[in-house]
Amino acid sequence: MSSFIIRKATQLVFAFLVLVGISALPGLIVQMRPDFPGYFKMVQQQLGLLTTSAPLTYYNVTASEKRPLMPDLQPFIQETLVIFTSALICSSVVALLYAFLFYRTGSKTRSILTQSARLLEMIPDLFWIIVSQSIIVFLFKMTGFNQIEIAGGFADSIRFLPILTLSLTTVFFFIKWLTGRIQEEQHASYLELARAKGMHSTQLFWQHLMPNLFYRFYLFFRTNTITILSSLVVIEYAFNVQGLFRFILINQDFSVLLVLLLLIYVPFFILDTVAELCIPRSWKGEIS
């Protein structure tokens, strides 16, 4: 346990140093030339932000004044968190149901499902954004239904279409991985043994196959989180979502960038730590 704590503490310290270095990168280039003294000075300033007890401030472009960061940032964090979490839950549920259907079907149907999923995965984020907005506009023209907004405003939040679009972007990503692993695992010895004992295919899928894939799916998600977040950046900008990423695009401040990176990294670090402690060793393929 002590080695685990030391490893995680070391990982956290190095991650903080890397994030500080990244947050200071905009100060590296001045007038198209590298400015290393200015960059290291900016790194020192960013380190000072982490060690100071004074409230963080930023330059608000809209108000043209310095303002406290955290009170202003809180509603933007909430919007991004709601959209990201909701889309992740929706896409995970749909991907699991699709994987179950894939597991229960024959080879011909599997081939059709695989080709369809690959084709849909290649569709870029902007396509889903344009299509979803076009459908809502068409629905309004045909029926007069106007309860779904196609873009947000400064005082108005928009969630349905961003959640739908991010779910569509993510679900095919998950489906590709799950179906690939199912094809690899379907003739594994532990499944063959369960079949020999007369276990139903539904039980095989949920009680044996999914627990063995859970930890690997988590590692896959952790590795590709940056891809999902990059899609969220595009979605927030396109739908004018008053979210965390749009906030940094409008208020391009070094302190805001550092806080943004920390707000992304720290929750995933905590999640990863909890996962390592709570996920059974058998699910990780380790011998107890």
C-alpha positions in Angstrom: 0.0 0.0 0.0 2.9 2.4 0.8 4.4 1.8 -2.6 1.1 2.6 -4.2 0.8 5.9 -2.3 4.4 6.8 -3.2 3.8 6.0 -6.9 0.6 8.0 -7.0 2.1 11.0 -5.2 5.0 11.0 -7.5 2.7 10.8 -10.5 0.6 13.7 -9.2 3.7 15.9 -8.7 5.1 15.2 -12.1 1.7 15.7 -13.7 1.3 19.1 -12.0 4.8 20.2 -13.3 3.9 19.1 -16.8 0.6 20.9 -16.7 2.3 24.1 -15.5 4.7 23.8 -18.4 1.9 23.3 -20.9 -0.1 26.2 -19.5 2.9 28.5 -20.0 3.5 27.5 -23.6 1.6 30.5 -25.1 4.3 32.7 -23.6 7.1 30.8 -25.4 6.5 32.4 -28.8 6.6 36.2 -29.0 6.4 37.9 -32.5 7.0 34.5 -34.2 10.2 33.9 -32.3 10.9 31.7 -29.3 11.3 33.6 -26.0 12.8 31.1 -23.5 13.5 33.7 -20.7 9.9 34.8 -21.0 8.6 31.2 -21.0 10.5 30.3 -17.8 9.3 33.5 -16.2 5.7 32.5 -17.1 6.4 29.0 -15.6 7.4 30.7 -12.3 4.2 32.8 -12.4 2.1 29.7 -12.9 3.8 27.9 -10.1 3.1 30.9 -8.0 -0.6 30.5 -8.7 -0.5 27.0 -7.3 1.2 28.1 -4.1 -0.6 31.4 -3.3 -3.5 31.7 -0.9 -4.9 34.7 -2.7 -8.1 34.3 -4.8 -7.3 33.7 -8.5 -8.3 36.4 -10.9 -8.5 36.7 -14.6 -9.1 39.4 -17.2 -12.7 39.2 -18.3 -12.8 40.2 -22.0 -16.5 41.0 -22.0 -16.4 43.2 -18.9 -12.9 44.6 -19.7 -11.8 44.2 -16.1 -10.1 41.8 -13.6 -12.6 39.5 -11.9 -12.4 36.6 -9.4 -12.0 33.4 -11.4 -13.8 30.6 -9.5 -17.2 32.3 -8.9 -17.4 33.2 -12.6 -16.1 29.8 -13.7 -18.5 27.6 -11.7 -21.6 27.8 -14.1 -19.3 27.0 -17.1 -17.9 24.0 -15.3 -21.4 22.8 -14.5 -22.5 23.0 -18.2 -19.5 21.1 -19.4 -19.9 18.5 -16.7 -23.6 17.9 -17.4 -23.0 17.5 -21.1 -19.9 15.3 -20.8 -21.4 13.0 -18.1 -24.8 12.7 -19.8 -23.3 11.9 -23.2 -20.9 9.4 -21.6 -23.7 7.5 -19.9 -25.9 7.5 -23.0 -23.2 6.3 -25.3 -22.0 3.6 -22.8 -25.5 2.2 -22.4 -26.2 2.2 -26.1 -22.7 0.6 -26.8 -23.4 -2.1 -24.3 -26.8 -3.0 -25.7 -25.3 -2.9 -29.2 -22.5 -5.2 -28.1 -25.0 -7.6 -26.5 -27.0 -7.7 -29.8 -23.7 -8.2 -31.7 -22.8 -11.1 -29.4 -26.2 -12.8 -29.9 -26.3 -12.6 -33.7 -24.8 -14.8 -36.4 -21.8 -14.2 -38.6 -23.7 -12.6 -41.5 -25.5 -10.1 -39.3 -22.2 -9.4 -37.4 -20.5 -8.5 -40.7 -23.3 -6.0 -41.6 -23.2 -4.5 -38.1 -19.4 -4.2 -38.2 -19.4 -2.5 -41.6 -22.2 -0.1 -40.5 -20.4 0.8 -37.3 -17.1 1.5 -39.1 -18.9 3.7 -41.7 -20.7 5.7 -39.0 -17.4 6.1 -37.0 -15.8 7.8 -39.9 -18.4 10.6 -39.9 -16.8 13.8 -38.5 -18.3 15.7 -35.5 -19.4 18.6 -37.7 -21.6 16.4 -39.8 -23.6 15.4 -36.7 -23.8 19.0 -35.6 -25.1 20.2 -38.9 -27.6 17.3 -39.3 -29.0 17.7 -35.8 -29.5 21.4 -36.3 -31.0 20.9 -39.7 -33.5 18.3 -38.3 -34.6 20.7 -35.6 -35.1 23.6 -38.1 -37.0 21.2 -40.4 -39.2 20.0 -37.5 -40.0 23.6 -36.6 -41.0 24.5 -40.2 -43.2 21.5 -40.5 -44.9 21.4 -37.1 -44.0 24.7 -35.4 -42.4 22.8 -32.5 -39.8 25.2 -31.0 -38.9 23.6 -27.7 -35.4 22.5 -28.8 -32.8 25.2 -29.2 -30.2 24.9 -32.0 -27.7 27.3 -30.3 -27.2 28.7 -26.8 -26.8 32.2 -25.6 -25.0 34.0 -22.8 -28.0 33.6 -20.4 -29.5 30.5 -22.0 -28.1 26.9 -21.7 -28.4 24.4 -24.5 -28.0 20.8 -23.6 -30.1 18.4 -25.7 -28.3 18.7 -29.0 -24.8 18.9 -27.5 -25.5 15.8 -25.5 -27.0 14.0 -28.5 -24.1 15.0 -30.8 -21.4 14.0 -28.3 -23.2 10.7 -27.7 -23.2 10.0 -31.4 -19.6 10.9 -31.7 -18.6 8.7 -28.8 -20.9 5.7 -29.2 -19.4 4.4 -32.4 -16.0 4.8 -30.9 -17.1 2.5 -28.0 -18.9 0.1 -30.3 -15.8 -0.5 -32.5 -13.7 -1.4 -29.4 -16.4 -3.6 -27.8 -17.2 -5.6 -30.9 -13.5 -6.1 -31.6 -12.9 -7.5 -28.1 -16.0 -9.7 -28.3 -14.7 -11.3 -31.5 -11.4 -11.9 -29.8 -12.9 -13.3 -26.6 -15.8 -15.4 -27.9 -13.8 -18.6 -28.0 -11.8 -18.0 -24.8 -11.5 -21.0 -22.5 -13.5 -19.5 -19.7 -16.5 -19.0 -22.0 -16.1 -22.4 -23.5 -16.2 -23.9 -20.0 -19.3 -21.9 -19.1 -21.0 -23.1 -22.3 -20.1 -26.7 -21.5 -21.9 -26.2 -18.1 -25.0 -25.2 -20.0 -25.0 -21.5 -19.2 -27.3 -19.3 -21.3 -25.7 -16.8 -23.7 -27.2 -13.9 -21.8 -25.5 -15.0 -18.6 -22.3 -15.6 -20.5 -22.3 -12.1 -21.8 -23.2 -10.2 -18.6 -21.6 -12.4 -15.9 -18.5 -13.6 -17.6 -17.6 -11.6 -20.8 -18.3 -8.1 -19.6 -16.5 -8.4 -16.2 -13.4 -9.6 -18.1 -13.7 -6.6 -20.5 -14.6 -4.0 -18.0 -11.1 -3.1 -16.9 -9.7 -3.1 -20.4 -12.6 -0.9 -21.5 -11.8 1.5 -18.7 -8.1 1.6 -19.9 -9.3 2.2 -23.4 -11.6 5.1 -22.3 -8.8 6.6 -20.2 -6.4 6.5 -23.1 -8.8 8.1 -25.5 -10.3 10.7 -23.1 -8.5 13.5 -25.0 -10.3 12.5 -28.2 -13.7 12.8 -26.5 -12.7 16.1 -25.0 -11.6 17.4 -28.3 -15.0 16.6 -29.7 -16.6 18.4 -26.8 -14.5 21.5 -27.6 -15.9 21.6 -31.2 -19.4 21.0 -29.9 -19.3 23.8 -27.3 -18.0 26.2 -29.9 -20.5 25.2 -32.6 -23.6 25.2 -30.3 -22.4 28.3 -28.4 -22.5 26.3 -25.2 -21.6 28.4 -22.2 -19.1 25.7 -21.0 -15.6 25.4 -19.7 -13.9 25.2 -23.1 -15.8 28.1 -24.6 -14.8 30.1 -21.5 -11.1 29.6 -22.2 -11.5 30.4 -25.9 -13.1 33.8 -25.0 -10.9 34.6 -22.0 -7.4 33.7 -23.1 -5.7 34.1 -19.8 -2.7 32.0 -18.5 -4.3 31.5 -15.1 -7.6 30.3 -16.8 -5.6 27.8 -18.9 -3.8 26.4 -15.9 -7.1 26.0 -13.9 -8.7 24.4 -17.0 -5.9 21.8 -17.2 -6.1 21.0 -13.5 -9.9 20.7 -13.6 -9.6 18.1 -16.4 -6.7 16.2 -14.9 -7.5 16.0 -11.2 -10.9 14.3 -11.5 -9.4 11.7 -13.8 -6.5 11.2 -11.5 -8.9 10.6 -8.6 -11.0 8.2 -10.7 -8.0 6.3 -11.8 -6.8 5.9 -8.2 -10.2 4.7 -7.0 -10.4 2.3 -10.0 -7.0 0.8 -9.2 -8.1 0.3 -5.5 -11.6 -1.0 -6.1 -11.6 -3.0 -9.3 -11.0 -6.7 -8.5 -7.6 -8.1 -9.4 -9.3 -10.9 -11.4 -10.9 -8.3 -13.7 -7.4 -6.9 -14.4 -6.1 -10.4 -15.4 -4.0 -10.7 -12.2 -3.6 -13.7 -10.0 -5.0 -13.2 -6.5 
